[in-house]
Amino acid sequence: MNIALIGGTGRTNRLVLDVLTDRGHRVTVLVRDPGRLGRAADDADARVIRGDVRDVEALRRLVDGCDVVISALGPTDKEADLHTDAARALSHFHPA
């Protein structure tokens, strides 16, 4: 299965990414800082897209060819509107 993962550098996201790739899924992950991915940066099953979840073009590259989108965005104190902004940006995409 082709899976798009929003985030990948937080504690939860890293675990999700590890489980998905360990189970043989092809994962495309959107992150702001690919250097924080750790093992996944070298994982042949994970394609990394550098970008922000509020950027519609980055999201377009993320979801292209994917069957499922998973978001494990965590809480944030510095960006109070992050989840709302992410939902707004994702609303540009509809199932085929």
N, CA, C and O atoms as a GROMACS GRO file, in nm:
protein
  384
    1MET      N    1   0.085  -0.117   0.000
    1MET     CA    2   0.000   0.000   0.000
    1MET      C    3   0.090   0.123   0.000
    1MET      O    4   0.196   0.124   0.063
    2ASN      N    5   0.048   0.227  -0.070
    2ASN     CA    6   0.119   0.355  -0.072
    2ASN      C    7   0.056   0.447   0.031
    2ASN      O    8  -0.063   0.480   0.023
    3ILE      N    9   0.136   0.489   0.128
    3ILE     CA   10   0.084   0.567   0.240
    3ILE      C   11   0.156   0.700   0.248
    3ILE      O   12   0.279   0.706   0.242
    4ALA      N   13   0.079   0.808   0.263
    4ALA     CA   14   0.133   0.941   0.287
    4ALA      C   15   0.128   0.967   0.436
    4ALA      O   16   0.024   0.949   0.500
    5LEU      N   17   0.240   1.010   0.493
    5LEU     CA   18   0.248   1.037   0.636
    5LEU      C   19   0.286   1.183   0.656
    5LEU      O   20   0.389   1.230   0.609
    6ILE      N   21   0.200   1.254   0.726
    6ILE     CA   22   0.227   1.393   0.759
    6ILE      C   23   0.308   1.394   0.888
    6ILE      O   24   0.262   1.346   0.991
    7GLY      N   25   0.426   1.448   0.880
    7GLY     CA   26   0.518   1.447   0.993
    7GLY      C   27   0.603   1.322   0.988
    7GLY      O   28   0.592   1.242   0.895
    8GLY      N   29   0.684   1.306   1.083
    8GLY     CA   30   0.770   1.189   1.087
    8GLY      C   31   0.884   1.207   1.184
    8GLY      O   32   0.960   1.113   1.209
    9THR      N   33   0.897   1.326   1.240
    9THR     CA   34   1.011   1.352   1.327
    9THR      C   35   0.975   1.350   1.475
    9THR      O   36   1.064   1.348   1.560
   10GLY      N   37   0.849   1.352   1.507
   10GLY     CA   38   0.808   1.344   1.648
   10GLY      C   39   0.812   1.201   1.697
   10GLY      O   40   0.833   1.108   1.618
   11ARG      N   41   0.794   1.182   1.826
   11ARG     CA   42   0.800   1.047   1.884
   11ARG      C   43   0.697   0.954   1.823
   11ARG      O   44   0.730   0.842   1.783
   12THR      N   45   0.572   0.997   1.816
   12THR     CA   46   0.466   0.912   1.761
   12THR      C   47   0.488   0.888   1.613
   12THR      O   48   0.476   0.774   1.566
   13ASN      N   49   0.521   0.992   1.540
   13ASN     CA   50   0.536   0.979   1.395
   13ASN      C   51   0.650   0.884   1.360
   13ASN      O   52   0.639   0.806   1.265
   14ARG      N   53   0.760   0.889   1.435
   14ARG     CA   54   0.871   0.799   1.407
   14ARG      C   55   0.829   0.654   1.426
   14ARG      O   56   0.867   0.567   1.348
   15LEU      N   57   0.752   0.627   1.530
   15LEU     CA   58   0.703   0.491   1.553
   15LEU      C   59   0.610   0.447   1.441
   15LEU      O   60   0.619   0.334   1.393
   16VAL      N   61   0.521   0.534   1.400
   16VAL     CA   62   0.428   0.503   1.291
   16VAL      C   63   0.507   0.474   1.164
   16VAL      O   64   0.480   0.375   1.095
   17LEU      N   65   0.604   0.557   1.133
   17LEU     CA   66   0.686   0.538   1.014
   17LEU      C   67   0.761   0.405   1.020
   17LEU      O   68   0.766   0.332   0.920
   18ASP      N   69   0.819   0.373   1.134
   18ASP     CA   70   0.890   0.246   1.149
   18ASP      C   71   0.798   0.126   1.128
   18ASP      O   72   0.834   0.032   1.058
   19VAL      N   73   0.680   0.131   1.187
   19VAL     CA   74   0.585   0.019   1.174
   19VAL      C   75   0.542   0.003   1.028
   19VAL      O   76   0.539  -0.108   0.975
   20LEU      N   77   0.510   0.114   0.964
   20LEU     CA   78   0.464   0.107   0.825
   20LEU      C   79   0.571   0.050   0.732
   20LEU      O   80   0.542  -0.037   0.650
   21THR      N   81   0.694   0.099   0.745
   21THR     CA   82   0.800   0.050   0.656
   21THR      C   83   0.839  -0.094   0.692
   21THR      O   84   0.870  -0.173   0.602
   22ASP      N   85   0.837  -0.128   0.819
   22ASP     CA   86   0.867  -0.265   0.860
   22ASP      C   87   0.765  -0.364   0.803
   22ASP      O   88   0.798  -0.480   0.779
   23ARG      N   89   0.643  -0.319   0.783
   23ARG     CA   90   0.537  -0.405   0.729
   23ARG      C   91   0.532  -0.403   0.577
   23ARG      O   92   0.442  -0.461   0.516
   24GLY      N   93   0.628  -0.336   0.517
   24GLY     CA   94   0.640  -0.341   0.371
   24GLY      C   95   0.562  -0.236   0.295
   24GLY      O   96   0.555  -0.242   0.172
   25HIS      N   97   0.504  -0.141   0.364
   25HIS     CA   98   0.431  -0.036   0.294
   25HIS      C   99   0.528   0.064   0.233
   25HIS      O  100   0.638   0.086   0.286
   26ARG      N  101   0.488   0.122   0.123
   26ARG     CA  102   0.567   0.230   0.064
   26ARG      C  103   0.515   0.361   0.123
   26ARG      O  104   0.398   0.395   0.107
   27VAL      N  105   0.602   0.432   0.191
   27VAL     CA  106   0.562   0.551   0.266
   27VAL      C  107   0.628   0.674   0.206
   27VAL      O  108   0.748   0.675   0.177
   28THR      N  109   0.547   0.778   0.189
   28THR     CA  110   0.597   0.910   0.153
   28THR      C  111   0.570   0.998   0.273
   28THR      O  112   0.456   1.010   0.318
   29VAL      N  113   0.674   1.059   0.325
   29VAL     CA  114   0.662   1.136   0.448
   29VAL      C  115   0.694   1.282   0.423
   29VAL      O  116   0.792   1.315   0.357
   30LEU      N  117   0.610   1.370   0.476
   30LEU     CA  118   0.628   1.515   0.466
   30LEU      C  119   0.686   1.566   0.597
   30LEU      O  120   0.625   1.550   0.703
   31VAL      N  121   0.803   1.628   0.589
   31VAL     CA  122   0.868   1.682   0.708
   31VAL      C  123   0.930   1.818   0.675
   31VAL      O  124   0.966   1.845   0.560
   32ARG      N  125   0.941   1.900   0.776
   32ARG     CA  126   1.008   2.029   0.757
   32ARG      C  127   1.159   2.013   0.758
   32ARG      O  128   1.229   2.085   0.687
   33ASP      N  129   1.210   1.920   0.839
   33ASP     CA  130   1.353   1.902   0.854
   33ASP      C  131   1.388   1.754   0.838
   33ASP      O  132   1.383   1.678   0.935
   34PRO      N  133   1.424   1.711   0.716
   34PRO     CA  134   1.456   1.571   0.693
   34PRO      C  135   1.570   1.519   0.780
   34PRO      O  136   1.577   1.398   0.805
   35GLY      N  137   1.658   1.605   0.825
   35GLY     CA  138   1.768   1.564   0.910
   35GLY      C  139   1.724   1.506   1.043
   35GLY      O  140   1.801   1.435   1.108
   36ARG      N  141   1.600   1.535   1.084
   36ARG     CA  142   1.549   1.484   1.212
   36ARG      C  143   1.482   1.348   1.200
   36ARG      O  144   1.428   1.297   1.298
   37LEU      N  145   1.483   1.289   1.081
   37LEU     CA  146   1.414   1.162   1.061
   37LEU      C  147   1.486   1.041   1.119
   37LEU      O  148   1.422   0.940   1.146
   38GLY      N  149   1.615   1.049   1.137
   38GLY     CA  150   1.687   0.935   1.190
   38GLY      C  151   1.692   0.821   1.090
   38GLY      O  152   1.725   0.843   0.974
   39ARG      N  153   1.659   0.701   1.134
   39ARG     CA  154   1.666   0.580   1.052
   39ARG      C  155   1.588   0.593   0.922
   39ARG      O  156   1.631   0.541   0.820
   40ALA      N  157   1.477   0.659   0.925
   40ALA     CA  158   1.390   0.668   0.808
   40ALA      C  159   1.457   0.740   0.692
   40ALA      O  160   1.423   0.716   0.576
   41ALA      N  161   1.551   0.828   0.721
   41ALA     CA  162   1.619   0.901   0.615
   41ALA      C  163   1.696   0.805   0.524
   41ALA      O  164   1.715   0.833   0.406
   42ASP      N  165   1.740   0.693   0.579
   42ASP     CA  166   1.815   0.594   0.502
   42ASP      C  167   1.728   0.478   0.456
   42ASP      O  168   1.776   0.389   0.385
   43ASP      N  169   1.603   0.476   0.496
   43ASP     CA  170   1.513   0.366   0.465
   43ASP      C  171   1.469   0.373   0.319
   43ASP      O  172   1.409   0.472   0.277
   44ALA      N  173   1.499   0.270   0.243
   44ALA     CA  174   1.465   0.270   0.100
   44ALA      C  175   1.315   0.272   0.076
   44ALA      O  176   1.271   0.308  -0.033
   45ASP      N  177   1.235   0.234   0.176
   45ASP     CA  178   1.090   0.229   0.159
   45ASP      C  179   1.023   0.362   0.193
   45ASP      O  180   0.901   0.376   0.178
   46ALA      N  181   1.099   0.459   0.238
   46ALA     CA  182   1.040   0.588   0.274
   46ALA      C  183   1.091   0.696   0.179
   46ALA      O  184   1.212   0.719   0.168
   47ARG      N  185   0.999   0.761   0.112
   47ARG     CA  186   1.033   0.875   0.027
   47ARG      C  187   1.008   1.000   0.109
   47ARG      O  188   0.902   1.014   0.170
   48VAL      N  189   1.102   1.090   0.112
   48VAL     CA  190   1.093   1.209   0.196
   48VAL      C  191   1.064   1.331   0.110
   48VAL      O  192   1.131   1.356   0.010
   49ILE      N  193   0.964   1.407   0.153
   49ILE     CA  194   0.933   1.535   0.091
   49ILE      C  195   0.952   1.642   0.196
   49ILE      O  196   0.892   1.638   0.303
   50ARG      N  197   1.037   1.738   0.163
   50ARG     CA  198   1.059   1.849   0.255
   50ARG      C  199   0.952   1.954   0.228
   50ARG      O  200   0.932   1.997   0.114
   51GLY      N  201   0.883   1.995   0.334
   51GLY     CA  202   0.780   2.095   0.318
   51GLY      C  203   0.699   2.113   0.444
   51GLY      O  204   0.726   2.051   0.547
   52ASP      N  205   0.601   2.197   0.433
   52ASP     CA  206   0.514   2.232   0.545
   52ASP      C  207   0.374   2.185   0.515
   52ASP      O  208   0.328   2.192   0.400
   53VAL      N  209   0.305   2.137   0.615
   53VAL     CA  210   0.170   2.083   0.598
   53VAL      C  211   0.070   2.190   0.553
   53VAL      O  212  -0.039   2.156   0.506
   54ARG      N  213   0.105   2.315   0.566
   54ARG     CA  214   0.015   2.423   0.522
   54ARG      C  215   0.037   2.460   0.376
   54ARG      O  216  -0.037   2.541   0.321
   55ASP      N  217   0.137   2.401   0.313
   55ASP     CA  218   0.173   2.430   0.175
   55ASP      C  219   0.101   2.331   0.082
   55ASP      O  220   0.132   2.212   0.081
   56VAL      N  221   0.006   2.381   0.005
   56VAL     CA  222  -0.076   2.294  -0.081
   56VAL      C  223   0.010   2.220  -0.183
   56VAL      O  224  -0.017   2.103  -0.212
   57GLU      N  225   0.111   2.285  -0.238
   57GLU     CA  226   0.197   2.218  -0.336
   57GLU      C  227   0.277   2.104  -0.273
   57GLU      O  228   0.293   1.998  -0.334
   58ALA      N  229   0.326   2.124  -0.152
   58ALA     CA  230   0.398   2.017  -0.081
   58ALA      C  231   0.302   1.900  -0.055
   58ALA      O  232   0.339   1.784  -0.069
   59LEU      N  233   0.179   1.932  -0.017
   59LEU     CA  234   0.080   1.827   0.007
   59LEU      C  235   0.045   1.755  -0.123
   59LEU      O  236   0.022   1.634  -0.122
   60ARG      N  237   0.041   1.827  -0.233
   60ARG     CA  238   0.012   1.764  -0.362
   60ARG      C  239   0.121   1.660  -0.394
   60ARG      O  240   0.090   1.549  -0.438
   61ARG      N  241   0.247   1.696  -0.372
   61ARG     CA  242   0.356   1.600  -0.394
   61ARG      C  243   0.345   1.482  -0.297
   61ARG      O  244   0.376   1.368  -0.333
   62LEU      N  245   0.302   1.510  -0.175
   62LEU     CA  246   0.288   1.405  -0.074
   62LEU      C  247   0.182   1.303  -0.113
   62LEU      O  248   0.209   1.183  -0.109
   63VAL      N  249   0.065   1.347  -0.149
   63VAL     CA  250  -0.047   1.255  -0.170
   63VAL      C  251  -0.052   1.194  -0.309
   63VAL      O  252  -0.128   1.100  -0.332
   64ASP      N  253   0.028   1.244  -0.402
   64ASP     CA  254   0.027   1.192  -0.539
   64ASP      C  255   0.059   1.042  -0.539
   64ASP      O  256   0.168   1.002  -0.499
   65GLY      N  257  -0.034   0.961  -0.583
   65GLY     CA  258  -0.016   0.817  -0.591
   65GLY      C  259  -0.037   0.741  -0.462
   65GLY      O  260  -0.016   0.619  -0.458
   66CYS      N  261  -0.078   0.809  -0.357
   66CYS     CA  262  -0.098   0.741  -0.228
   66CYS      C  263  -0.241   0.692  -0.213
   66CYS      O  264  -0.335   0.753  -0.265
   67ASP      N  265  -0.256   0.583  -0.141
   67ASP     CA  266  -0.387   0.524  -0.114
   67ASP      C  267  -0.447   0.579   0.015
   67ASP      O  268  -0.569   0.586   0.029
   68VAL      N  269  -0.361   0.617   0.109
   68VAL     CA  270  -0.404   0.656   0.243
   68VAL      C  271  -0.318   0.772   0.290
   68VAL      O  272  -0.199   0.780   0.259
   69VAL      N  273  -0.379   0.864   0.365
   69VAL     CA  274  -0.305   0.972   0.429
   69VAL      C  275  -0.320   0.956   0.580
   69VAL      O  276  -0.431   0.945   0.631
   70ILE      N  277  -0.207   0.956   0.650
   70ILE     CA  278  -0.207   0.948   0.795
   70ILE      C  279  -0.142   1.074   0.849
   70ILE      O  280  -0.036   1.115   0.804
   71SER      N  281  -0.207   1.134   0.946
   71SER     CA  282  -0.149   1.249   1.014
   71SER      C  283  -0.136   1.217   1.161
   71SER      O  284  -0.232   1.178   1.227
   72ALA      N  285  -0.015   1.235   1.211
   72ALA     CA  286   0.010   1.217   1.354
   72ALA      C  287   0.068   1.347   1.409
   72ALA      O  288   0.156   1.346   1.495
   73LEU      N  289   0.017   1.458   1.359
   73LEU     CA  290   0.063   1.587   1.410
   73LEU      C  291   0.032   1.595   1.559
   73LEU      O  292  -0.081   1.569   1.602
   74GLY      N  293   0.131   1.630   1.634
   74GLY     CA  294   0.113   1.639   1.778
   74GLY      C  295   0.072   1.779   1.820
   74GLY      O  296   0.057   1.868   1.737
   75PRO      N  297   0.054   1.796   1.949
   75PRO     CA  298   0.018   1.929   2.001
   75PRO      C  299   0.136   2.024   1.984
   75PRO      O  300   0.252   1.984   1.983
   76THR      N  301   0.102   2.149   1.970
   76THR     CA  302   0.207   2.248   1.955
   76THR      C  303   0.169   2.376   2.027
   76THR      O  304   0.057   2.426   2.014
   77ASP      N  305   0.261   2.428   2.101
   77ASP     CA  306   0.237   2.554   2.171
   77ASP      C  307   0.276   2.673   2.085
   77ASP      O  308   0.217   2.780   2.095
   78LYS      N  309   0.376   2.654   2.001
   78LYS     CA  310   0.429   2.763   1.921
   78LYS      C  311   0.342   2.796   1.801
   78LYS      O  312   0.343   2.910   1.753
   79GLU      N  313   0.267   2.698   1.751
   79GLU     CA  314   0.186   2.717   1.632
   79GLU      C  315   0.042   2.673   1.661
   79GLU      O  316  -0.001   2.565   1.621
   80ALA      N  317  -0.030   2.757   1.731
   80ALA     CA  318  -0.163   2.722   1.780
   80ALA      C  319  -0.261   2.684   1.668
   80ALA      O  320  -0.352   2.605   1.692
   81ASP      N  321  -0.244   2.739   1.549
   81ASP     CA  322  -0.336   2.713   1.440
   81ASP      C  323  -0.289   2.604   1.344
   81ASP      O  324  -0.348   2.586   1.237
   82LEU      N  325  -0.184   2.532   1.379
   82LEU     CA  326  -0.125   2.434   1.288
   82LEU      C  327  -0.227   2.330   1.240
   82LEU      O  328  -0.235   2.303   1.120
   83HIS      N  329  -0.304   2.272   1.331
   83HIS     CA  330  -0.398   2.167   1.292
   83HIS      C  331  -0.511   2.223   1.205
   83HIS      O  332  -0.552   2.158   1.109
   84THR      N  333  -0.558   2.339   1.237
   84THR     CA  334  -0.662   2.402   1.155
   84THR      C  335  -0.608   2.434   1.017
   84THR      O  336  -0.674   2.409   0.916
   85ASP      N  337  -0.488   2.490   1.012
   85ASP     CA  338  -0.427   2.523   0.884
   85ASP      C  339  -0.401   2.398   0.801
   85ASP      O  340  -0.421   2.398   0.679
   86ALA      N  341  -0.359   2.291   0.866
   86ALA     CA  342  -0.334   2.165   0.796
   86ALA      C  343  -0.464   2.110   0.737
   86ALA      O  344  -0.466   2.066   0.622
   87ALA      N  345  -0.570   2.112   0.814
   87ALA     CA  346  -0.700   2.063   0.765
   87ALA      C  347  -0.747   2.147   0.647
   87ALA      O  348  -0.801   2.094   0.550
   88ARG      N  349  -0.727   2.276   0.656
   88ARG     CA  350  -0.767   2.366   0.546
   88ARG      C  351  -0.688   2.332   0.419
   88ARG      O  352  -0.745   2.326   0.310
   89ALA      N  353  -0.557   2.312   0.432
   89ALA     CA  354  -0.475   2.280   0.316
   89ALA      C  355  -0.513   2.143   0.258
   89ALA      O  356  -0.516   2.126   0.136
   90LEU      N  357  -0.542   2.046   0.344
   90LEU     CA  358  -0.580   1.913   0.297
   90LEU      C  359  -0.717   1.912   0.231
   90LEU      O  360  -0.747   1.822   0.152
   91SER      N  361  -0.799   2.010   0.261
   91SER     CA  362  -0.934   2.014   0.203
   91SER      C  363  -0.931   2.036   0.052
   91SER      O  364  -1.034   2.025  -0.013
   92HIS      N  365  -0.815   2.068  -0.005
   92HIS     CA  366  -0.802   2.086  -0.149
   92HIS      C  367  -0.803   1.953  -0.223
   92HIS      O  368  -0.818   1.948  -0.345
   93PHE      N  369  -0.787   1.845  -0.149
   93PHE     CA  370  -0.776   1.713  -0.210
   93PHE      C  371  -0.899   1.629  -0.176
   93PHE      O  372  -0.947   1.628  -0.063
   94HIS      N  373  -0.948   1.561  -0.278
   94HIS     CA  374  -1.067   1.478  -0.260
   94HIS      C  375  -1.037   1.338  -0.315
   94HIS      O  376  -0.958   1.324  -0.408
   95PRO      N  377  -1.098   1.237  -0.258
   95PRO     CA  378  -1.077   1.101  -0.310
   95PRO      C  379  -1.116   1.092  -0.456
   95PRO      O  380  -1.209   1.158  -0.502
   96ALA      N  381  -1.045   1.009  -0.527
   96ALA     CA  382  -1.073   0.990  -0.672
   96ALA      C  383  -1.202   0.916  -0.692
   96ALA      O  384  -1.242   0.891  -0.806
   0.00000   0.00000   0.00000
